[in-house]
């Protein structure tokens, strides 16, 4: 069976599923169904993720199995994070922490205030 694609091969826009069929009884369900986020991953990214999980998140073990350097492994993992759409949340939090640290450095807020605000961001 062919792998489901998530991007239009013509324009690159996201694809949706419009029909589901039961292989046992033949029931058909029509509608507009979004693909799960993991369908956005390329076959290479999925393979990387499988090995990453098998290595229980240990990048050293993963890099040994794939024969790649640590920076390459880290870069590929960051690519997966970005493809799944998680990067925006982390970048926004990092930006807020950087702004708080700037205010702290300029004396606009106390260390205690900065600490409290950073803790609230991470809750």
Residue pairs with C-beta under 8 A, 6 or more apart in sequence:
3 43
4 17
4 35
4 39
5 15
6 14
6 15
6 35
6 39
6 40
7 13
7 14
7 15
7 40
8 14
8 15
14 35
15 35
16 32
16 33
16 34
16 35
17 32
17 33
17 34
17 35
18 30
18 31
18 32
18 33
19 28
19 29
19 30
19 31
20 28
20 29
20 30
20 33
21 27
21 28
21 29
22 28
37 84
37 85
38 46
38 84
40 83
40 84
40 85
41 49
41 80
41 83
41 84
42 83
45 76
45 79
45 80
45 83
48 62
48 66
48 76
48 77
48 80
49 80
51 62
51 65
51 66
52 59
52 62
52 77
54 65
55 61
55 62
55 65
59 70
59 73
59 74
59 77
60 70
62 73
63 69
63 70
63 72
63 73
66 73
68 76
78 87
81 87
81 90
93 121
93 122
96 121
97 118
97 121
100 109
100 114
100 117
100 118
101 114
103 109
103 114
104 110
104 111
104 114
109 117
